[in-house]
């Protein structure tokens, strides 16, 4: 299209193109805005939609506000501002670039149904800087923000994540000038130790602008929770904590005597509920606790995130009680009863509007096929990471295309098997997903478990009755049992762990091609694969044969070199859609880690196991002349593409 033709296009049509770029490729939108004045005028509505302030102190905040006021005044941009983000600086955020390109998708868009929300970005800030006080912000910093608020007549949301209470001057401005603006307070805490309750805190807890709260401890801050859920007229979202070991008295009265005389409004049904347990222990939790927190009303709930293990599903309501639920995050218990999995599978399958699902710690021995929901567009499915030797079922992968035809984004585990025909068949099965555009593969390189076939004594004199299988592809050297802490594993198992952990750009590109070619074979009405992330893990998960020392430290220097993370992206230009860009993710941190492991390797050259491991490495990747360390020369083994498809193992 020539420049004359482009200039003749209606601004509304170009604006829709800009909205697509804002979602699909923000850098292109920014480049478009710099083409000429007309382009800038059209794109500015999106560039100015979100303003974000990373706060270090009051003086810096006031300066940043003045800079934005100058820009918005010059470009008549105040009317475009919809979202204002105020969060305190951390050592990490101080190094990040500012401006439009620094914004996360959840900061740019109003859709809150994704797995990653603003709460996920800011939930830990309140704990990082205990010296971050009201005085460090200084009054004139907040006064500058007040002036900005008064000029942004179209402001719809304020996100606040600083470890001090939301400033009363800002709350007053919202009430007076922006009564319809929604306040998302991610450090919502009330000081209820003093009586009577501070009027400023009462004003916040009962504010008609308060839309979502975050950081409350359900067990320790019951009164603050009750105040917000009864008195805040518009509150629809809650991100609350339930630390391990603490319980909630569900029979305790909901009214606190200090505010019982006030008017009690009807409980508002929540649309988003996020329950977090920041500590690791898996203490028993019944779904009844979730029911209590959302007032027993699930009908309005669109987003439910349970980042803690629900160990008891006896009180789980039927799927019909969740008619609006679109997004679900669920962490599974290490249940031994099959009834637990049957209940959960039925619930997941029957949810009528579920489009986004994240399942954590699924049992590898239980098929996930009965839980597949035909409405899913986004699926993140992972299994228990810390169990040894449990076989991973892959029947759900072969049935995804039929059960979930609308999947657009997928994060899933695949068992590595040295690039075998069966492994390739799994990639081809993913290629049958017609609408799949974004794919993340977590490749499982863990060795098999032990079986009770061999008896021997460990170094502590303990009798061990475990052995390992000899795989069909093992040769005579592979079948030899390894001496030392990895016994009774065989050389072939270590060989497999190395080969299955080795991910290089060539293998990553080959996986992309297999999936993409399977898509092409489907014919028309197929969306191309746009993005593929690949990484391998768990190669060190050799099952201990006894109660003695861990097995893996001597393996880590070798695995650290192999377990890189790769991204393949299709070029966004219309005239270069077949061009693929392959990038290593986190390269600096991987090299730093490898450097630390190199020192360990040099200090461990006399260990009895190191020579055996080095010899096994040499069998796969002989060191090139002049290489000082074994990981300086290696490459992934190619995929077995000779067989078009292997029969699925169901």
N, C-alpha and C positions, 0 to 999 in steps of 0.2 A: 504494500500500500504506500503510495506517495504521500508527501507531506500535505499536499493540497487536499487529497481525499481524507486524510486524517483530520484536518482542520474542519472539514465539513460535517464530521460526526457530531451528534448531539451530546452535550455535556453529561446528560443523564446516562447515556450508553457508556461513555468513557468512565463515568463514576462506578458503574457496575463492574467494569473490567478492573478498576482500581481495588474494589472490594475483594475480587478474586485474588489479586496479587497480594493484598494484605494478609490473606489467609494462606496462600500457597507459597509465596516467595517474597517476603518483605523487602529484601534487597532490591528487587526489581521495581517495587513501588517507589522506593526512595530514589532510584536512578531515574524513573519516569518523572518524578516531581522536579528534577533538576534540568529537564529538557528545555522548558521555556516557561513563561509566566502563566500561560493558560493551563499547562499541565500542573504547575505548582498549585494554582488556585483550586483545581479539581481534587488533587491528592491531599491537600492540607487538611481537609475534614477528617481524614484517617490518621494523618501524622500527628495531629493535635488532639486526637480523641482521648488518649491517656497521657497524663502528666505524672511523673514519678519523681519523688524527692528522697534521696538517701541522706539521712540526717546524721551529722557528726556533732554539731553544736549550733547554738542559736544564731551566731553571726554568719556561719556558712549557710544555714537555712535561709536567712533573710536575703543573702546575696543571690542564692539560686532562685528564690521567688522573684526578685527584681529582674533577673535575666529573662525568665519566662514571661513576665509581664511586658517587658520590652518587645519580645518576639511576637506575642499574641496581639499586642496593641498595633504593631506595625502591619501585621498580616490580617487584622480583623478576625483573629482566631478564637477569641473568648467563647463565641457561640458554639464552637465545635467541641469544647472540652466536655467529656462525659464521665471520666473516671480520674480520681485523684488518689495517688498512693503515697502514704507517709510511713516510712520505716527507717529504723535506726541502722547506722552503718556497722558492718563487721569487717574484719581483716580481709575477708573474701570479697565483699561487695565494693570495698574501696578500690580494688584493682579492676573492676569491671567497667566497660565503657558505658557512658550515659547516652540517652537519646532513644530514638524510635527503635533502632536495631537491637538495643539491649533488652527490650521487653520480651517477656515470655508470652507464648500464645494466650495463656489464661489471663494475662494482664491487658492484652489488646482487645479481647473479645468478651462479649457479655454471656456467652454460653458457659454455664457452670456445671454441665453434665459430664465433663471429661474426668479422667482419673486424676489429673494434675490440676489443682486449683490454687488460688492465691494463698490459701491457708497452708498448703504444702510448701510454699516458698518461704513463708514468714513465721511458721509456728515455733521455731526454736530461738528466735531473736530475743525474746524476753529473758532468756537464761544466760545470754552470752556476756552482757556487760552490766554487772551489778552496780557499778558506779555511775551508770547513765541515769541521772536524776533530773528533776524539774529544773534545778538551777543550771545544769549544764546546757539546757536548751535556751534558757533566758527568755524573758517575756517578749522581747521584740521579734524573736523568731516566729512565735505563734501569731503575733499581731500581723506580721507580713502575710502569713497564710490566710488570716481573716480577710485582709484586703483582697487577696486573690479570689477567695470564695465568693465575695460579694459581686465580682465581675463575671463569674461563670454561671450565667443564668440557666444554662441547660445541664448543669452537673447532675448526674444520676447516682453516682456511687462514690463513697469515700472509704478507702481501705487504710486501716490504722494498725501499725505493728511496732510500737515503741514500748519499752518496759516501764512506762509511767502511765497513769490514768489519762484517758482522753481529755484534753484540755477543755475546761468549762467555756472558755471564750469561743472555741470552735463549735462546741455543742450549741451555744446560744445563737451563733451565726446561722447554723443549719436550721434551727427552729424558726428564726426570724426571717431569713432570706430564702432558704431552700427547704421548705417543710416536706417536700416529696423526695428529697435525696435520701438514699439508703446508706446507713452507717454500718460498716463491717469492722467491728472492734475485736482484733485478734489477741489483745492482751487485757481482756475483760476480767477485772478482779475488783472486789469491793472490800474495804476495810470495815468489817462489822464487829470489831473488838470493842469499839467505843459506842456508847449510847448517848443520845439518839443517833441514828444513822446520819452521816454527813449529808446535808441536802443536795450537795453537788453530785454525790454518788447515787443518791436516790433519783436525781434528775436523769442521770445516764441510764440507770437500770430500767426506768419507766419511759424513756424517750420514744416519741412516736417515729423517730428516724432510725432507731436501732433495728437492724435487719438480721445481722448475724453476730454471734459471739464466739470467741475461741479461747482456749487455754484454761477454762474452768475445771476444777477438780470436783467431779460429781459427788464424791464421798465427803470431802472436807469443806466444800463451799456450797452446801445444800441451800442455804438461805439466798445467796446471790443467784443461784440457778432458778429458784422458785420466783424470785422477784422478776427476773427477766421473762420467764415463760408465762407468768400470769399478767404482768403489767405492760410489757412492751407490745404495743398494739400490732406492729408489723413484723415482729421477729419471725423469720422463716428458716433460718439456718443456725446450726450449732455444731461446733467442733470442740468436744470436751474430752477431758482426761479421766482415766480410771486407773491409777497406779496399782501395781501388783500388790496383793495382800490386803487391799482395802475393799470393804464391802459396803453396799448401800442398804439401809433399812427401808425396804419398800413399803413397810406398814406405817412408817413414821408420818405424822401429819404434815400436810403441805403448807400450812399457814404458820408464819412466825409471829409471836405475840407483839413484836415491835411494829409490825405493819398490818396486823390483823384488822385494825379498825378501818383501814382504807378500803376503797372500792375494789373488789376482786372481779376482774374481767374473765370472760370465758377463755379456757385454754385454746391457744391457736395451734392448729395442726402444722407441724414442721414439714418443709419441703426438702431440706437437706439435713442429714444427721451423720456426724463423723465421730466415732468413738475410738480413742487412742489409748493404748497402754504403753507408756514409755519404757517400762522395765520388761525384761525378757521372761521371767518365770511364767509358766502356763498354769495359773491358778484357775480353779473351776469357775466358769461363768455361764449362767443360764441365759437363754434368749429372753427370759422374763425381764431381765434388767434392761434390755433394749426396749422392750414394750413399755416399761415404766417411764423411761426417759422421753419417749415420743408420745406420752400421754395415752398409750393404747390405741392411737389413731394412725394407721398406716395409709389411709386413703389418699392423702395429699403428697406422700413421700415420693420424691423423684430421684433422690440420691441417697444411698445408704452405704457408708464406708465403715467397716468393722476391722480396724487395724489391730485387733487383739483376737485371741482364740476363743471362739464360742464352743465350749466343751459339751454343752447339753442342748439338744434340739427338741426335747420333749414338748417345750412350750412354743415351738415355731408355728405361727399361723399358716394357713394355707395360702397358696400363691394368689388366690382371688382377693385376699385382703390387701394386696399391693397393686391396685389397678394402674397407678401412675408411675411405678418404679421403672426408671430408665437405666440407672447406673448402680452397680453393686460391687463392693469389694468385700471379700470374705476370706478369712484365715481359718483353715481347717485344723481340727484337733487331731492328735495322733490316736485316733479311735481304733479300738480293736473290734467293736461291735459293727456288724454289717448294717444294722438298722440305722446307724448314724448316716452312712453314705447313701442308703436308699432314700432316707428322708430328704437329704440335701439334693440328691439328683432329681427327685420328683419336683421339688420346689423350684429349682433352677429351670427345668424344662418347661414348667407351666406358667412362669411369669409372663403376663400378656404383652408388656411393652418393653421388655429388657433389651437394650441395644448395646450397653457397655458392661463388660464383666471382667473382673480380676479375681482369679482364684489362686490362693497361696497355699503351699504345702499339701497338695493333694496326695493321697496314698497311691504309690506306683502300682500296687497290686490290684487296684480297683479301676475298672473301665469307666471312662468319663462319657462314653457315647450316650447313655440314657439322659445325661444332663444337658446335651447340646440344644440350644434354643434357636429356632429358625429366624428370630428377629435380630440376632446379634450382628453388629457392625464392627465392634471392637472387642477383641478377646485377648487377655493376658493370662496364660495358664502355666503354672509352675508346680513342681512336686517337692516333696521333702528333700532338703539338701543334705541333711546330716545322717542319713541312713545308708548303711553299707550294703552293696551287693544286691539290692532289690531290683528285680527286672522291671524295666519301664515298658508299660503297654503303649502301643502306637496305633491301636485300632481307631481311635478318634481322629487321627490325622488322615487316614484313608477315607473317613466318612464325613469330613468337614464340608467338602464341596456340596454334598447332597443335603446335609443337615443344616448348614448355615450359608446359604447361597449369597447373602448380602454382605459377608465379611469384607471390610475394607482395610482394616489394620489388625495385625496378628503378632503376638509375642508368644513363642512356644518352644518347648524343649524337643530336641531330636537326639536319639541315641547314635553316637558315632560308631561305625563299624569298619574303619579303614577304607572308607569310600566304596563299600561293597554295593552290589546291585540292589540289595534290600534298602540300604541307605539312600541310594539314588531314587528308588521308587517312592520314598517319603517326600523327597523334593518335588518329584513329578506330581504327587498327590496334591501338594500345595498349589501347584500350577493350575489345577482344575478349579481353583477359586476365581471366578470370572471378574469379580470386583476388587480383588486384593491389590492394594497399591503400596502399602508399607508393611514390611515384614522384619521381625527380629528373631533370629535363631540362636537359642542357647544350646550349644552342642555339648552333650554329655559324654565326657571321655573317661568316666569312672571305670575301674576294673571290676570284674565279677566278684561275687561274694565267695565265702568259703563253704565247703561241705564237710561232713564228718566221715572222712575216708582214711586219714593218715594220723598216726599218733607220734608225737615227739615231745621232748622236754625243752622248755624255753630256758634262757640264761638264768632264770631264778629258780629253776628246778621244778616248775609247774608242768604237769602233763597236759599237753594240748592234743585234742582229737579233732583236728580240722585239716582238710586238704583242698586242693584246687583241681579243676578239670583241665584236661588236655584238649584244647580246641582243635577242630578238624584241620585248620590251616597251620598248626604248629609243625615245625621240622624237629629234628633231633636236638638241636641246640635250644630251640624254644621250649621244649618239654623239660629241660633241666630245672630242678628246684633251686631257687636262689638261697644262698646262705645268709645268715645275719637276721636283722629285724624284719625283713620282708618275707622270710620263710613262713608258710610253705608256698608262697606264690612262685610262679615259674618265669623264666626269662622272657617267654613270649608275652606274658601279661604286662611286664614292664615295657617291652617293645610296643605293645598295643597302646599303652598309656601315652607313650611318647608320640607315636604316629597319630593317634586320635586327637591329641592336644595341639598338633602342629597345624596352624591356620595361617596361610600366607595370602597375598593378594591374588595369586593365580587360582587357588582353590576357591576363594570367595567369589571371584568372577565366574568360575565354572559353575558354582551353585546357582548364581544369578541366571546364567544362561539356561541351565536345565529347567528352572522354574518358568522363565520367560518363554522358552520354546514350547513347554507344555501349554502355556496360555495361548500362544499363536496357533497351536494345533486345534484349539477349540473353535476357531473360526471367528465369526463376527460377534458383536456385542460383548467385547472383552476389554476391560481397562488394563493398560500396561502396568507392570510392576515398576514403581518409581524409585523405591528406596529399600535397600537390604542391609541390615546390620547382622554381623556374624561374630560370635566368640565362643571359645571352648573353655570348659572348667571341669573341676572335680577329678582331674587326672591323678591327683595325689591321694584319693580316697581309698587306699588299700585297707581292708578290714583287719583290725587287730585280732590276732589269734589268741591272745591272753590279756592279762591285766597290766602288762608291763609297758615300757616306753613307747611313745608314738613312733610310727613307721616312716614318716615322710620327709623329715628335714633334709636328708641328703638328696632327695629328688627335686627339691624346690629350685635349685639353681638351673637345672635343665628345663623344668616346666616354665620357669619365669621367662625364658627366651621364646617359648613356643606360643604361649597363650596371649596373643595379641588380638585386638578388637578392630574389625574392619567395617567400613561403610562403603557401599556401592550406590551411587546416585545417578539417575538418568538426567542428562542435560535438559534444562528447562526451555531452551530455545526451540522454536518450531522447526527450524532448519537443521537441527542437530540432535533430534530426539534419540537417535541410535548411538550417540556418544555416551559412554559410561565413565564416571569419575570414581576411582577407588582411592580411599583415604584411610590411613590408620588413625584410630581414635585413641587418645590418651597416650601418645607415643612418649612424651617426656616422662610421665610418671612410670611407664613401663621400663624405660631405659634406666631411670634412677633406681628402680627396684632391681633390675638386672645387675646394676653396678654393685649394689649391696650384696646380692647373691654371689657375685663374682669373688668378692672378698671372702665370703664364707667358703666358696669352692676352693680357693687357694689355700685356705687354712685347713681344708679337709682332705688334702691329697693323700694323706697317709691312712685315711679310714679304710677299713677292710672292704666296705661296700663300694667305695667310690670307683675303684678300678673296674669292677664288674659293670657298673652303670656306664662308665666311660666307654668300655668295650661294646656295650649294647648300642650306645649312641653311634659309635663308629660303624657298626653294621648297617645302620640306616643312612647316616650322613657322614661319610669319611671326611675328616678335616682337610681342608685345602692347605697347600704348602704356605707357610707363613702365618697361619691363623694361630693366635696365642690361646684362644679359648674355644671350646667345642661348639658353642652356639653362634659362632660367626659365619658358619656356612651350613644352611639347611633349607629344605623346601618341603612343602606338603606333598604327600603322595596323591596322584591324580584319582579322580572318580572313575569307577568302573562303568563306562558308558556303552559297553558292548551289548548288554541285554537291554532291550527297550523298556521292559518293566518286569519287576519281580512280583510274585504273588504276595499280596498283603498278608501279614501274620495277624490274624484276628482271633 
